[in-house]
């Protein structure tokens, strides 16, 4: 069978997300013989790792038998490198991606695609005028639970959607008693840190795609743990938020409540849970499972403060079965984007979609500073 090869610059592959998700997904495609294209050929991805730490890069590249480099300019100038992907720290992503586009590379970026909405829109304009393929990672849409939620909605199960609720987070240790589970740059503005910047782009594309289009937001954010200890044992001041409570208004009037925190202990089914309530039924999902309760099977609990509850509310929900296959969510995005580059097939998660995430982030910060609702306008044309 005829094969085609596509070289991909992967920046940030030595980090947790870049290694365990993105590189893993690309290598799995490569190991399995590539993607089948419309002309019957197979597209084989060839990763080139880019970064600053030569020892880490060499060790990772040697393990997988792939190339690596610490020379960004050389990677950009090499015409064999067709795609640039960035999963490094958020700080500087706009500059790195802009340089890649100017060098003629298709770009695929982790979220957020920049640090500010203005940078995101500048990147959108540059990408759209270049004629190159461009996209952003929206991995959560391919999780088993959200795949099921999409099917539930498409079936008409909800009727009219009335409201939704997103609960997210866990306790991130401050580094003094136990090592922190998140890198210290997540808690520093200079590194592009902050819970709103990190997570609210996710909420934007999840809500827009699966519940309804966000048109306004009210948000309050705070720093629950103001001092932490980094990877070297050095104490530092946290200058970004680690907790945020927000309400999204959707077109049509439904409201979405968002409770997100890196300083809250988990007592629910998963670290992320999403509930959608409609006139004909409700659904609750985590990362893998999705449960539904239709109107015809909705119980009528009686409010009684004198008698302990005897029924188990969890037992009154039906689990959506595993009908489809659920590949790695990051790999799903890679397959769509690589086919977009090689075959010209549609890719809905462009940098414009990524800019919507930064628009929400900016609105949340504005709402928090001014203690008011902020409307979200249509994105300007490039």
LUMZA-959736 format. One record per residue (C-alpha): x, y, z. Coordinates in steps of 0.25 Angstrom, whole numbers, padded with zeros to 4 digits, always signed. Layout:
N
XYZ ...
END
This chain:
382
+0000+0000+0000 +0005+0014-0004 +0009+0023+0008 +0011+0037+0010 +0019+0043+0022 +0016+0056+0029 +0027+0062+0038 +0021+0069+0051 +0029+0078+0060 +0024+0075+0074 +0028+0086+0084 +0025+0082+0099 +0026+0067+0097 +0035+0065+0109 +0023+0071+0118 +0012+0062+0124 +0001+0066+0114 +0010+0066+0102 +0016+0053+0105 +0005+0044+0111 -0006+0049+0102 -0001+0056+0089 +0012+0049+0086 +0005+0036+0090 -0006+0038+0081 +0002+0042+0069 +0012+0030+0071 +0000+0021+0072 -0005+0025+0058 +0009+0023+0053 +0011+0009+0059 -0003+0005+0054 +0001+0008+0039 -0004+0022+0038 -0017+0028+0034 -0025+0023+0022 -0027+0035+0012 -0037+0036+0002 -0028+0032-0009 -0025+0019-0002 -0011+0023+0003 -0007+0023+0017 -0002+0036+0024 +0009+0033+0034 +0012+0044+0044 +0027+0046+0047 +0029+0054+0060 +0041+0064+0062 +0042+0068+0077 +0046+0082+0079 +0050+0088+0093 +0061+0094+0101 +0066+0082+0109 +0074+0074+0100 +0076+0063+0110 +0061+0061+0112 +0058+0062+0097 +0069+0052+0094 +0064+0042+0104 +0050+0043+0099 +0053+0043+0085 +0063+0031+0086 +0052+0023+0093 +0042+0024+0081 +0053+0025+0070 +0049+0039+0065 +0056+0052+0063 +0058+0064+0072 +0064+0078+0072 +0067+0090+0081 +0068+0099+0069 +0054+0106+0066 +0059+0114+0054 +0064+0101+0047 +0051+0094+0050 +0043+0105+0044 +0052+0106+0032 +0052+0091+0028 +0042+0090+0017 +0040+0075+0021 +0033+0080+0034 +0019+0083+0030 +0012+0084+0043 +0015+0091+0056 +0008+0087+0069 +0010+0094+0082 +0007+0088+0096 +0018+0096+0103 +0015+0106+0114 +0004+0116+0111 +0013+0128+0112 +0019+0131+0098 +0010+0122+0090 +0005+0134+0082 +0019+0137+0078 +0023+0123+0075 +0011+0120+0067 +0012+0133+0059 +0026+0130+0055 +0022+0116+0050 +0010+0121+0042 +0020+0132+0036 +0029+0120+0032 +0018+0113+0025 +0014+0103+0035 +0000+0097+0038 -0002+0100+0052 -0009+0092+0063 -0009+0097+0077 -0013+0093+0091 -0023+0102+0098 -0022+0114+0101 -0017+0118+0088 -0011+0131+0094 -0010+0138+0107 -0020+0149+0103 -0032+0151+0094 -0025+0161+0086 -0014+0152+0083 -0023+0141+0079 -0030+0149+0069 -0017+0154+0063 -0013+0139+0062 -0027+0136+0055 -0025+0147+0045 -0011+0143+0042 -0015+0128+0040 -0028+0131+0032 -0020+0140+0023 -0009+0130+0021 -0017+0119+0014 -0011+0109+0024 -0018+0099+0032 -0020+0103+0046 -0027+0097+0058 -0028+0096+0073 -0029+0084+0083 -0043+0082+0088 -0041+0068+0094 -0052+0068+0104 -0062+0067+0093 -0057+0053+0090 -0058+0047+0104 -0067+0035+0105 -0076+0043+0114 -0078+0055+0105 -0079+0046+0093 -0091+0040+0100 -0096+0053+0104 -0096+0058+0090 -0104+0046+0085 -0114+0048+0096 -0116+0062+0092 -0117+0059+0077 -0128+0049+0080 -0137+0060+0085 -0136+0054+0099 -0135+0067+0107 -0147+0075+0100 -0144+0089+0103 -0131+0091+0111 -0134+0099+0124 -0121+0099+0131 -0107+0092+0133 -0097+0091+0144 -0082+0088+0143 -0074+0084+0155 -0059+0083+0153 -0046+0082+0162 -0039+0075+0173 -0029+0078+0184 -0015+0082+0178 -0005+0081+0189 +0003+0093+0192 +0016+0086+0191 +0020+0087+0206 +0013+0074+0212 +0013+0067+0199 +0018+0070+0185 +0008+0078+0176 +0001+0071+0165 +0002+0083+0156 +0014+0090+0151 +0017+0103+0158 +0015+0111+0145 +0000+0109+0146 +0000+0118+0158 +0009+0129+0152 +0004+0140+0143 +0018+0140+0136 +0016+0126+0132 +0002+0128+0127 -0004+0122+0139 -0018+0123+0145 -0030+0114+0146 -0039+0123+0137 -0029+0124+0126 -0026+0109+0127 -0040+0103+0129 -0050+0113+0123 -0046+0111+0109 -0051+0096+0111 -0064+0101+0117 -0067+0110+0105 -0065+0099+0094 -0072+0089+0103 -0084+0098+0106 -0085+0103+0091 -0084+0090+0085 -0093+0081+0094 -0102+0091+0102 -0104+0104+0095 -0097+0117+0091 -0091+0125+0102 -0095+0140+0101 -0092+0146+0114 -0084+0143+0127 -0084+0147+0142 -0071+0142+0149 -0064+0143+0162 -0050+0138+0164 -0041+0137+0176 -0027+0131+0181 -0030+0121+0192 -0016+0117+0194 -0007+0129+0193 +0006+0123+0195 +0012+0110+0189 +0025+0102+0188 +0031+0100+0174 +0038+0087+0168 +0052+0092+0174 +0046+0094+0188 +0045+0109+0187 +0033+0116+0193 +0026+0126+0184 +0014+0135+0184 +0002+0131+0175 -0002+0143+0167 -0013+0137+0159 -0027+0131+0163 -0029+0116+0167 -0044+0117+0169 -0055+0122+0160 -0070+0122+0161 -0077+0127+0148 -0091+0127+0142 -0092+0126+0127 -0105+0131+0120 -0108+0124+0107 -0116+0129+0095 -0130+0125+0098 -0129+0128+0113 -0123+0115+0119 -0113+0117+0130 -0100+0109+0133 -0094+0109+0147 -0079+0107+0147 -0072+0103+0160 -0057+0101+0157 -0046+0100+0168 -0032+0094+0170 -0034+0096+0185 -0047+0087+0187 -0047+0073+0191 -0056+0063+0183 -0069+0057+0188 -0076+0054+0175 -0075+0043+0164 -0063+0049+0157 -0053+0061+0157 -0062+0067+0146 -0077+0065+0146 -0087+0072+0136 -0102+0072+0138 -0112+0076+0128 -0127+0078+0131 -0138+0079+0121 -0153+0079+0120 -0153+0064+0116 -0141+0059+0123 -0127+0061+0130 -0113+0055+0128 -0101+0055+0137 -0087+0051+0133 -0073+0050+0137 -0061+0047+0129 -0066+0033+0125 -0080+0030+0129 -0093+0037+0126 -0106+0035+0133 -0120+0039+0129 -0134+0041+0136 -0146+0043+0126 -0158+0051+0130 -0167+0038+0130 -0157+0032+0141 -0155+0044+0149 -0158+0042+0164 -0166+0051+0173 -0158+0052+0186 -0165+0057+0198 -0158+0068+0206 -0158+0064+0221 -0147+0069+0231 -0152+0060+0242 -0149+0046+0235 -0136+0042+0229 -0136+0040+0214 -0138+0025+0211 -0138+0025+0196 -0124+0026+0188 -0125+0037+0178 -0113+0031+0170 -0121+0018+0168 -0132+0026+0160 -0123+0028+0148 -0120+0020+0136 -0106+0018+0131 -0104+0021+0116 -0098+0008+0110 -0084+0007+0103 -0089+0006+0089 -0078+0012+0081 -0063+0011+0082 -0056+0022+0089 -0042+0024+0085 -0032+0033+0093 -0039+0047+0092 -0026+0054+0088 -0023+0044+0077 -0037+0047+0072 -0033+0061+0070 -0020+0058+0063 -0027+0049+0053 -0037+0060+0049 -0026+0070+0048 -0017+0061+0040 -0028+0057+0030 -0031+0072+0029 -0017+0075+0025 -0015+0063+0016 -0029+0062+0010 -0035+0075+0012 -0047+0069+0020 -0054+0079+0029 -0048+0083+0043 -0058+0090+0052 -0048+0094+0063 -0040+0105+0056 -0033+0116+0063 -0045+0124+0062 -0052+0114+0071 -0040+0115+0080 -0041+0130+0081 -0055+0128+0086 -0049+0122+0098 -0040+0134+0101 -0052+0143+0098 -0059+0136+0110 -0046+0137+0119 -0045+0152+0116 -0060+0154+0119 -0059+0146+0132 -0047+0155+0137 -0055+0167+0133 -0067+0162+0141 -0059+0159+0153 -0052+0173+0153 -0065+0181+0151 -0074+0171+0158 -0084+0171+0147 -0090+0163+0135 -0082+0164+0122 -0088+0161+0109 -0080+0153+0098 -0081+0158+0084 -0080+0151+0071 -0065+0150+0067 -0060+0160+0057 -0057+0155+0043 -0042+0154+0040 
END
